Amino acid sequence: MPEEMLYEGKAKRVFATDDEGILLHRYKDDATAFNAKKRGSWEGKGKTNATMSAALFEYLETQGVPTHFVEQVDDESITTMKLEMLPVEVIVRNIAAGSLARLLGFEEGRKLKAPIVELCYKDDDLDDPMLNWYHFRELGVADEDLAFCEELGLRVNEILVPFFDEKGVILVDFKIEVGRDENGNLMLADEISPDTCRFWDKETGEKLDKDRFRRDMGGVEEAYAEMLRRVTEIKERGAVD
């Protein structure tokens, strides 16, 4: 199916297909952290990210969230609609962790009074800085697009928090991206995986995401496999149908 590679990122390669409106995303086993300053890899990572993303995009669509997802074509690959991506990363936080804990001086694990939405400028050279609406206006991003990003992030959070809670997982925070289709419609894009979310086991507090790689905690391969098991069990039982 792939014809030519259009782009290679930190975690996947994107290919053109014989349909100019469809792209193929092939997820890699490579891992990076701190904007690729730290690198590694482990077997099965690409499968986890592709399969989890596919299952969660399918579930979100059943809940009325528009996504770019078309289908999963093999263990490590999905097809999506071709979109014009906004230069915005949308981060939604439920629990203080990572940069938010440092920014506000909070102890990691503190439950927030309400979800916090952050908008970051997608630019690796600048380390994806968090900006406000005034900055984004200067960059040419429309207010209505920023409003959509915030509303989408909160809607996805509203759906996925109980989804993961039923599986014994706390959705601490997550990052999503947004793109526009050929008809001008904005929708959810990129991926939803342990690369882009913080997942903690509800009973033990064990981290089941890329923080295990970032912090040299060990057990990262097992954590990703466990998250894949929990999500695909949901799918097999029909909750994402």
Backbone as CSV, one residue per row, in Angstrom:
resi,resn,N_x,N_y,N_z,CA_x,CA_y,CA_z,C_x,C_y,C_z
1,MET,0.808,-1.219,0.000,0.000,0.000,0.000,0.843,1.272,0.000
2,PRO,1.924,1.390,0.826,2.694,2.622,0.829,3.362,2.865,-0.522
3,GLU,3.401,4.123,-0.960,4.058,4.472,-2.205,5.354,5.227,-1.944
4,GLU,5.308,6.236,-1.120,6.517,6.976,-0.788,6.396,7.516,0.621
5,MET,7.542,7.577,1.299,7.532,8.118,2.653,7.503,9.639,2.565
6,LEU,6.516,10.231,3.213,6.364,11.683,3.205,7.058,12.339,4.386
7,TYR,7.170,11.583,5.475,7.653,12.192,6.710,8.094,11.091,7.659
8,GLU,9.190,11.326,8.352,9.604,10.425,9.429,9.744,11.230,10.707
9,GLY,8.955,10.871,11.692,9.002,11.541,12.980,9.705,10.697,14.015
10,LYS,9.562,11.094,15.264,10.244,10.393,16.346,9.698,8.988,16.543
11,ALA,8.403,8.806,16.316,7.760,7.539,16.667,7.072,6.842,15.506
12,LYS,7.019,7.480,14.336,6.348,6.835,13.205,6.822,7.414,11.887
13,ARG,6.551,6.653,10.834,6.776,7.106,9.467,5.421,7.262,8.796
14,VAL,5.281,8.277,7.966,4.022,8.545,7.275,4.248,8.397,5.777
15,PHE,3.377,7.601,5.152,3.506,7.291,3.731,2.282,7.765,2.958
16,ALA,2.511,8.136,1.703,1.407,8.325,0.770,0.844,6.957,0.406
17,THR,-0.401,6.929,-0.050,-1.016,5.699,-0.552,-1.540,5.964,-1.955
18,ASP,-2.167,4.950,-2.543,-2.711,5.142,-3.885,-3.956,6.021,-3.887
19,ASP,-4.449,6.381,-2.701,-5.536,7.350,-2.557,-4.928,8.627,-1.988
20,GLU,-4.953,9.705,-2.754,-4.252,10.916,-2.316,-4.846,11.531,-1.055
21,GLY,-6.051,11.126,-0.685,-6.663,11.647,0.529,-6.414,10.804,1.761
22,ILE,-5.651,9.705,1.607,-5.404,8.760,2.702,-3.906,8.620,2.930
23,LEU,-3.492,8.625,4.185,-2.102,8.416,4.568,-1.976,7.129,5.372
24,LEU,-0.795,6.525,5.318,-0.496,5.359,6.141,0.547,5.752,7.179
25,HIS,0.238,5.489,8.449,1.152,5.766,9.561,1.714,4.432,10.047
26,ARG,3.017,4.270,9.956,3.661,3.043,10.443,4.463,3.389,11.695
27,TYR,4.040,2.834,12.815,4.643,3.164,14.103,5.930,2.383,14.315
28,LYS,6.921,3.055,14.881,8.242,2.475,15.080,8.393,1.979,16.520
29,ASP,9.376,1.123,16.715,9.719,0.686,18.065,10.649,1.675,18.761
30,ASP,11.038,2.734,18.064,11.930,3.743,18.637,11.202,4.574,19.684
31,ALA,11.944,4.987,20.695,11.405,5.868,21.734,12.320,7.071,21.891
32,THR,11.718,8.219,22.147,12.487,9.423,22.445,11.846,10.132,23.632
33,ALA,12.639,10.966,24.271,12.127,11.816,25.347,12.905,13.119,25.330
34,PHE,12.315,14.127,25.949,12.945,15.450,26.027,13.301,15.958,24.629
35,ASN,12.278,15.910,23.735,12.445,16.340,22.345,13.653,15.677,21.680
36,ALA,13.690,14.352,21.812,14.666,13.481,21.141,16.080,13.611,21.706
37,LYS,16.232,14.260,22.852,17.555,14.314,23.474,17.909,12.968,24.096
38,LYS,16.889,12.171,24.428,17.101,10.820,24.939,16.444,9.853,23.975
39,ARG,17.142,8.769,23.636,16.634,7.828,22.641,16.767,6.392,23.140
40,GLY,15.877,5.532,22.655,15.926,4.113,22.958,14.956,3.380,22.057
41,SER,14.769,2.100,22.304,13.782,1.325,21.541,13.497,0.030,22.284
42,TRP,12.324,-0.537,22.005,12.009,-1.872,22.508,10.983,-2.516,21.597
43,GLU,11.066,-3.836,21.538,10.195,-4.592,20.647,8.745,-4.481,21.110
44,GLY,7.863,-4.250,20.162,6.442,-4.205,20.455,5.883,-2.822,20.699
45,LYS,6.746,-1.819,20.784,6.251,-0.460,21.042,5.365,0.034,19.901
46,GLY,5.803,-0.189,18.660,5.006,0.249,17.516,3.640,-0.410,17.491
47,LYS,3.604,-1.701,17.804,2.327,-2.418,17.847,1.411,-1.828,18.917
48,THR,1.963,-1.562,20.102,1.145,-0.995,21.173,0.536,0.334,20.755
49,ASN,1.360,1.223,20.206,0.863,2.562,19.881,-0.141,2.543,18.741
50,ALA,0.108,1.714,17.727,-0.835,1.632,16.604,-2.159,1.027,17.051
51,THR,-2.099,-0.070,17.781,-3.316,-0.789,18.157,-4.130,-0.019,19.190
52,MET,-3.445,0.583,20.166,-4.167,1.404,21.143,-4.819,2.600,20.478
53,SER,-4.070,3.278,19.609,-4.631,4.448,18.929,-5.857,4.063,18.122
54,ALA,-5.765,2.960,17.388,-6.899,2.519,16.576,-8.122,2.257,17.448
55,ALA,-7.934,1.513,18.535,-9.061,1.179,19.407,-9.677,2.423,20.038
56,LEU,-8.836,3.360,20.455,-9.355,4.549,21.131,-9.987,5.529,20.153
57,PHE,-9.424,5.660,18.964,-10.082,6.487,17.947,-11.460,5.917,17.615
58,GLU,-11.541,4.609,17.457,-12.835,3.980,17.162,-13.833,4.265,18.284
59,TYR,-13.381,4.129,19.515,-14.275,4.375,20.645,-14.727,5.831,20.690
60,LEU,-13.802,6.749,20.513,-14.158,8.168,20.546,-15.154,8.519,19.447
61,GLU,-15.014,7.898,18.293,-15.969,8.168,17.214,-17.369,7.690,17.588
62,THR,-17.461,6.584,18.328,-18.792,6.137,18.773,-19.413,7.132,19.749
63,GLN,-18.576,7.969,20.353,-19.052,8.981,21.303,-19.207,10.355,20.647
64,GLY,-19.116,10.395,19.333,-19.361,11.636,18.609,-18.160,12.523,18.387
65,VAL,-16.958,12.025,18.653,-15.748,12.818,18.438,-15.209,12.535,17.038
66,PRO,-15.067,13.547,16.187,-14.519,13.317,14.847,-13.014,13.086,14.906
67,THR,-12.542,12.047,14.215,-11.114,11.748,14.175,-10.671,11.504,12.740
68,HIS,-9.358,11.470,12.565,-8.796,11.220,11.228,-8.669,9.732,10.921
69,PHE,-9.028,8.864,11.853,-8.781,7.428,11.722,-9.637,6.801,10.626
70,VAL,-9.012,5.912,9.836,-9.730,5.135,8.816,-9.775,3.669,9.218
71,GLU,-8.605,3.021,9.322,-8.585,1.617,9.741,-7.177,1.217,10.155
72,GLN,-7.093,0.119,10.904,-5.804,-0.486,11.211,-5.536,-1.542,10.162
73,VAL,-4.385,-1.445,9.495,-4.098,-2.346,8.378,-3.158,-3.486,8.765
74,ASP,-2.368,-3.314,9.810,-1.569,-4.408,10.362,-1.186,-4.011,11.780
75,ASP,-0.400,-4.861,12.447,-0.111,-4.625,13.860,0.499,-3.256,14.131
76,GLU,1.284,-2.735,13.192,2.030,-1.507,13.444,1.579,-0.336,12.583
77,SER,0.488,-0.478,11.830,0.114,0.556,10.864,-1.377,0.856,10.897
78,ILE,-1.694,2.148,10.752,-3.076,2.575,10.573,-3.136,3.518,9.374
79,THR,-4.318,3.620,8.766,-4.530,4.637,7.749,-5.415,5.733,8.327
80,THR,-5.186,6.940,7.830,-5.929,8.102,8.303,-6.260,9.007,7.122
81,MET,-7.204,9.900,7.347,-7.452,10.952,6.375,-6.278,11.932,6.376
82,LYS,-5.982,12.467,5.216,-4.937,13.482,5.103,-5.491,14.813,5.589
83,LEU,-4.807,15.419,6.539,-5.265,16.671,7.140,-4.188,17.745,7.036
84,GLU,-4.628,18.987,7.109,-3.715,20.106,7.325,-3.655,20.336,8.828
85,MET,-2.494,20.066,9.415,-2.391,20.083,10.868,-2.233,21.503,11.406
86,LEU,-2.914,21.779,12.518,-2.684,23.023,13.235,-1.349,22.922,13.976
87,PRO,-0.624,24.042,14.123,0.662,23.995,14.834,0.471,24.049,16.352
88,VAL,-0.458,23.243,16.833,-0.875,23.305,18.237,-0.872,21.905,18.837
89,GLU,-0.281,21.769,20.005,-0.430,20.565,20.811,-1.358,20.903,21.973
90,VAL,-2.367,20.082,22.157,-3.366,20.306,23.201,-3.085,19.330,24.342
91,ILE,-2.807,19.854,25.505,-2.519,19.020,26.674,-3.627,19.225,27.701
92,VAL,-4.182,18.130,28.179,-5.219,18.182,29.215,-4.693,17.442,30.439
93,ARG,-4.796,18.088,31.593,-4.219,17.535,32.821,-5.287,17.398,33.902
94,ASN,-5.318,16.226,34.519,-6.227,15.942,35.633,-5.508,15.852,36.974
95,ILE,-4.234,15.475,36.914,-3.401,15.273,38.096,-2.100,16.035,37.860
96,ALA,-1.555,16.646,38.896,-0.281,17.350,38.750,0.847,16.344,38.541
97,ALA,1.553,16.496,37.436,2.695,15.641,37.121,3.551,16.373,36.094
98,GLY,4.787,15.925,35.942,5.648,16.469,34.905,5.832,17.972,35.010
99,SER,5.741,18.646,33.859,6.027,20.081,33.808,5.018,20.903,34.604
100,LEU,3.773,20.444,34.718,2.789,21.211,35.494,3.156,21.222,36.973
101,ALA,3.586,20.081,37.492,3.997,20.029,38.897,5.163,20.983,39.143
102,ARG,6.106,21.033,38.193,7.241,21.950,38.341,6.793,23.405,38.213
103,LEU,5.904,23.681,37.257,5.457,25.052,37.000,4.741,25.656,38.200
104,LEU,3.875,24.870,38.832,3.052,25.377,39.930,3.607,25.038,41.315
105,GLY,4.695,24.278,41.351,5.262,23.891,42.635,4.409,22.891,43.384
106,PHE,3.636,22.099,42.641,2.764,21.097,43.249,3.507,19.779,43.410
107,GLU,3.132,19.041,44.433,3.634,17.679,44.586,3.006,16.801,43.508
108,GLU,3.818,15.947,42.896,3.274,15.052,41.880,2.189,14.168,42.497
109,GLY,1.080,14.044,41.787,-0.032,13.242,42.268,-1.176,14.056,42.832
110,ARG,-0.990,15.361,42.966,-2.071,16.208,43.493,-3.212,16.280,42.481
111,LYS,-4.408,15.959,42.921,-5.578,16.028,42.049,-5.952,17.483,41.833
112,LEU,-6.167,17.866,40.583,-6.516,19.242,40.258,-7.993,19.500,40.524
113,LYS,-8.332,20.738,40.839,-9.720,21.094,41.118,-10.606,20.880,39.897
114,ALA,-10.038,21.125,38.735,-10.722,20.914,37.456,-9.647,20.649,36.420
115,PRO,-9.974,19.985,35.314,-8.962,19.753,34.283,-8.351,21.067,33.791
116,ILE,-7.054,21.054,33.581,-6.328,22.202,33.038,-5.979,21.905,31.588
117,VAL,-6.265,22.857,30.703,-5.922,22.725,29.288,-4.756,23.654,28.982
118,GLU,-3.728,23.111,28.353,-2.587,23.898,27.899,-2.490,23.800,26.380
119,LEU,-2.140,24.907,25.746,-1.910,24.926,24.304,-0.435,25.214,24.063
120,CYS,0.225,24.313,23.351,1.648,24.454,23.081,1.889,24.604,21.583
121,TYR,2.892,25.382,21.246,3.268,25.614,19.854,4.123,24.447,19.381
122,LYS,3.673,23.772,18.344,4.369,22.579,17.873,5.591,22.978,17.052
123,ASP,6.736,23.017,17.729,7.996,23.391,17.085,9.129,22.774,17.886
124,ASP,9.719,21.707,17.349,10.770,20.997,18.070,11.956,21.899,18.385
125,ASP,12.297,22.811,17.458,13.452,23.681,17.676,13.261,24.589,18.885
126,LEU,12.002,24.885,19.210,11.693,25.740,20.361,11.266,24.934,21.583
127,ASP,11.330,23.603,21.483,10.899,22.703,22.561,9.415,22.853,22.883
128,ASP,8.598,23.083,21.850,7.130,23.096,21.974,6.652,23.952,23.149
129,PRO,6.906,25.260,23.114,6.573,26.099,24.276,5.070,26.256,24.476
130,MET,4.663,26.364,25.741,3.269,26.671,26.048,3.032,28.157,25.779
131,LEU,1.998,28.457,24.985,1.681,29.832,24.608,0.252,30.167,25.001
132,ASN,-0.062,31.464,25.023,-1.442,31.877,25.230,-2.059,32.290,23.891
133,TRP,-3.322,32.680,23.933,-4.030,33.002,22.692,-3.393,34.183,21.963
134,TYR,-2.858,35.139,22.708,-2.226,36.288,22.064,-1.047,35.847,21.208
135,HIS,-0.238,34.937,21.729,0.887,34.415,20.955,0.396,33.701,19.701
136,PHE,-0.616,32.840,19.867,-1.102,32.077,18.719,-1.724,32.986,17.659
137,ARG,-2.376,34.064,18.091,-2.896,35.016,17.102,-1.757,35.595,16.266
138,GLU,-0.650,35.918,16.923,0.508,36.458,16.209,1.068,35.443,15.217
139,LEU,0.902,34.168,15.536,1.356,33.098,14.642,0.327,32.762,13.566
140,GLY,-0.819,33.431,13.602,-1.818,33.242,12.558,-2.848,32.172,12.829
141,VAL,-2.921,31.679,14.065,-3.927,30.673,14.408,-5.202,31.392,14.844
142,ALA,-6.323,31.042,14.232,-7.590,31.732,14.481,-8.146,31.399,15.862
143,ASP,-8.836,32.374,16.456,-9.447,32.164,17.766,-10.409,30.981,17.764
144,GLU,-11.187,30.840,16.685,-12.155,29.743,16.647,-11.460,28.384,16.606
145,ASP,-10.265,28.330,16.020,-9.512,27.080,16.018,-8.974,26.769,17.408
146,LEU,-8.515,27.792,18.108,-8.043,27.592,19.478,-9.183,27.148,20.387
147,ALA,-10.350,27.759,20.201,-11.515,27.363,20.999,-11.878,25.912,20.728
148,PHE,-11.818,25.507,19.455,-12.110,24.113,19.118,-11.113,23.187,19.807
149,CYS,-9.833,23.552,19.786,-8.808,22.716,20.414,-9.102,22.513,21.896
150,GLU,-9.441,23.590,22.587,-9.729,23.474,24.017,-10.978,22.635,24.267
151,GLU,-12.019,22.893,23.497,-13.269,22.140,23.671,-13.068,20.663,23.354
152,LEU,-12.306,20.376,22.293,-12.045,18.981,21.937,-11.260,18.281,23.035
153,GLY,-10.233,18.949,23.551,-9.451,18.345,24.621,-10.300,17.990,25.826
154,LEU,-11.176,18.897,26.225,-12.042,18.632,27.375,-13.053,17.535,27.083
155,ARG,-13.557,17.488,25.857,-14.517,16.438,25.495,-13.838,15.067,25.495
156,VAL,-12.653,14.983,24.918,-11.912,13.717,24.926,-11.638,13.288,26.362
157,ASN,-11.262,14.231,27.200,-11.007,13.927,28.608,-12.260,13.402,29.298
158,GLU,-13.379,14.042,29.044,-14.653,13.638,29.644,-15.010,12.201,29.282
159,ILE,-14.631,11.782,28.088,-14.931,10.424,27.630,-13.914,9.420,28.160
160,LEU,-12.633,9.780,28.104,-11.593,8.796,28.397,-11.324,8.597,29.881
161,VAL,-11.594,9.587,30.720,-11.373,9.387,32.162,-12.194,8.207,32.681
162,PRO,-13.509,8.162,32.456,-14.264,6.987,32.924,-13.924,5.716,32.163
163,PHE,-13.582,5.848,30.885,-13.190,4.688,30.081,-12.018,3.961,30.732
164,PHE,-10.971,4.720,31.085,-9.807,4.090,31.697,-10.058,3.728,33.158
165,ASP,-10.874,4.499,33.837,-11.180,4.185,35.234,-11.772,2.785,35.358
166,GLU,-12.620,2.418,34.420,-13.210,1.074,34.440,-12.158,-0.013,34.287
167,LYS,-11.032,0.325,33.714,-9.944,-0.632,33.519,-8.878,-0.513,34.600
168,GLY,-9.185,0.226,35.664,-8.238,0.347,36.762,-7.079,1.272,36.475
169,VAL,-7.291,2.259,35.599,-6.222,3.171,35.190,-6.665,4.614,35.411
170,ILE,-5.788,5.416,35.994,-6.012,6.853,36.119,-5.407,7.541,34.904
171,LEU,-6.213,8.331,34.211,-5.705,9.148,33.107,-5.196,10.452,33.712
172,VAL,-3.900,10.520,33.911,-3.277,11.661,34.584,-3.292,12.891,33.683
173,ASP,-2.818,12.718,32.457,-2.824,13.789,31.462,-2.605,13.173,30.089
174,PHE,-2.795,13.973,29.052,-2.581,13.477,27.686,-2.384,14.648,26.740
175,LYS,-1.796,14.335,25.594,-1.570,15.305,24.521,-2.277,14.828,23.265
176,ILE,-2.975,15.734,22.592,-3.584,15.428,21.305,-3.218,16.519,20.310
177,GLU,-3.469,16.233,19.031,-3.278,17.220,17.978,-4.552,17.309,17.152
178,VAL,-4.649,18.377,16.378,-5.870,18.682,15.634,-5.504,19.042,14.202
179,GLY,-6.308,18.567,13.250,-6.092,18.906,11.848,-7.395,19.236,11.154
180,ARG,-7.266,19.800,9.946,-8.419,20.225,9.166,-8.481,19.411,7.876
181,ASP,-9.669,18.868,7.558,-9.804,18.089,6.331,-10.052,19.000,5.133
182,GLU,-10.208,18.390,3.960,-10.338,19.167,2.730,-11.613,19.999,2.689
183,ASN,-12.568,19.675,3.550,-13.814,20.439,3.617,-13.801,21.504,4.710
184,GLY,-12.660,21.645,5.373,-12.535,22.661,6.409,-12.937,22.213,7.794
185,ASN,-13.221,20.925,7.966,-13.648,20.405,9.269,-12.441,20.077,10.143
186,LEU,-12.457,20.555,11.374,-11.407,20.227,12.328,-11.724,18.915,13.024
187,MET,-10.667,18.140,13.333,-10.877,16.842,13.976,-9.633,16.400,14.726
188,LEU,-9.829,15.420,15.585,-8.754,14.822,16.365,-7.804,14.063,15.451
189,ALA,-6.489,14.209,15.716,-5.484,13.550,14.885,-4.359,13.001,15.764
190,ASP,-3.270,12.622,15.121,-2.063,12.093,15.759,-2.336,10.725,16.377
191,GLU,-2.136,10.544,17.681,-2.291,9.236,18.315,-2.712,9.406,19.766
192,ILE,-3.168,8.306,20.356,-3.437,8.248,21.794,-2.800,6.961,22.289
193,SER,-1.733,7.086,23.067,-0.927,5.921,23.427,-0.133,6.234,24.690
194,PRO,0.622,5.259,25.216,1.483,5.565,26.360,2.587,6.567,26.037
195,ASP,2.818,6.843,24.753,3.751,7.907,24.373,3.171,9.287,24.643
196,THR,1.858,9.417,24.543,1.220,10.738,24.587,0.335,10.938,25.814
197,CYS,0.248,9.935,26.662,-0.587,10.011,27.872,0.226,9.578,29.084
198,ARG,-0.185,10.047,30.243,0.298,9.457,31.491,-0.807,8.574,32.050
199,PHE,-0.472,7.317,32.276,-1.395,6.340,32.837,-0.816,5.821,34.149
200,TRP,-1.604,5.876,35.222,-1.199,5.292,36.497,-2.198,4.215,36.888
201,ASP,-1.681,3.104,37.397,-2.567,2.068,37.911,-3.342,2.621,39.110
202,LYS,-4.653,2.411,39.101,-5.521,3.012,40.119,-5.248,2.462,41.514
203,GLU,-4.852,1.211,41.606,-4.648,0.589,42.913,-3.249,0.841,43.460
204,THR,-2.246,0.748,42.600,-0.856,0.794,43.064,-0.149,2.113,42.784
205,GLY,-0.692,2.911,41.855,-0.003,4.128,41.434,1.134,3.868,40.467
206,GLU,1.318,2.618,40.069,2.405,2.283,39.145,2.230,3.021,37.820
207,LYS,3.329,3.563,37.310,3.305,4.271,36.037,3.301,3.267,34.888
208,LEU,2.392,3.476,33.941,2.223,2.557,32.816,2.377,3.313,31.500
209,ASP,3.418,4.134,31.405,3.567,5.023,30.253,5.041,5.360,30.037
210,LYS,5.286,6.355,29.189,6.660,6.676,28.796,7.484,7.292,29.916
211,ASP,6.868,7.684,31.013,7.660,8.165,32.143,8.648,7.106,32.623
212,ARG,8.328,5.851,32.441,9.257,4.794,32.844,10.543,4.877,32.022
213,PHE,10.414,5.282,30.763,11.583,5.488,29.903,12.265,6.810,30.241
214,ARG,11.486,7.873,30.384,12.062,9.193,30.687,12.918,9.145,31.949
215,ARG,12.421,8.427,32.954,13.047,8.463,34.281,13.921,7.247,34.569
216,ASP,14.183,6.433,33.554,15.023,5.235,33.725,14.513,4.346,34.853
217,MET,13.198,4.130,34.874,12.581,3.340,35.933,12.621,1.844,35.651
218,GLY,12.878,1.471,34.394,12.812,0.068,34.026,11.375,-0.379,33.841
219,GLY,11.200,-1.542,33.244,9.870,-2.108,33.081,9.006,-1.406,32.058
220,VAL,9.621,-0.634,31.170,8.817,0.134,30.215,8.125,-0.772,29.210
221,GLU,8.815,-1.807,28.744,8.198,-2.726,27.779,6.983,-3.413,28.394
222,GLU,7.121,-3.826,29.656,6.010,-4.490,30.343,4.841,-3.522,30.570
223,ALA,5.146,-2.259,30.864,4.087,-1.271,31.094,3.280,-1.034,29.826
224,TYR,3.962,-0.889,28.697,3.257,-0.698,27.426,2.415,-1.926,27.097
225,ALA,2.980,-3.109,27.308,2.234,-4.336,27.026,0.994,-4.434,27.911
226,GLU,1.109,-4.002,29.158,-0.035,-4.044,30.068,-1.136,-3.089,29.621
227,MET,-0.758,-1.895,29.186,-1.775,-0.963,28.691,-2.438,-1.502,27.427
228,LEU,-1.670,-2.105,26.556,-2.259,-2.704,25.355,-3.232,-3.807,25.741
229,ARG,-2.852,-4.636,26.713,-3.734,-5.720,27.156,-5.056,-5.164,27.676
230,ARG,-4.984,-4.131,28.492,-6.219,-3.589,29.068,-7.121,-2.984,27.995
231,VAL,-6.535,-2.282,27.060,-7.358,-1.645,26.024,-7.915,-2.670,25.050
232,THR,-7.126,-3.646,24.648,-7.629,-4.628,23.685,-8.617,-5.579,24.331
233,GLU,-8.513,-5.799,25.626,-9.547,-6.571,26.324,-10.879,-5.855,26.243
234,ILE,-10.852,-4.537,26.389,-12.070,-3.737,26.247,-12.666,-3.955,24.868
235,LYS,-11.807,-3.895,23.861,-12.296,-4.041,22.491,-12.915,-5.410,22.277
236,GLU,-12.238,-6.448,22.777,-12.745,-7.802,22.576,-14.094,-8.006,23.259
237,ARG,-14.330,-7.283,24.359,-15.604,-7.422,25.068,-16.703,-6.548,24.477
238,GLY,-16.341,-5.752,23.467,-17.360,-5.015,22.734,-17.599,-3.598,23.191
239,ALA,-16.836,-3.106,24.177,-17.106,-1.764,24.688,-16.757,-0.676,23.691
240,VAL,-15.914,-0.985,22.695,-15.565,0.040,21.721,-16.293,-0.180,20.411
241,ASP,-17.239,-1.102,20.373,-18.007,-1.336,19.148,-19.113,-0.300,19.002
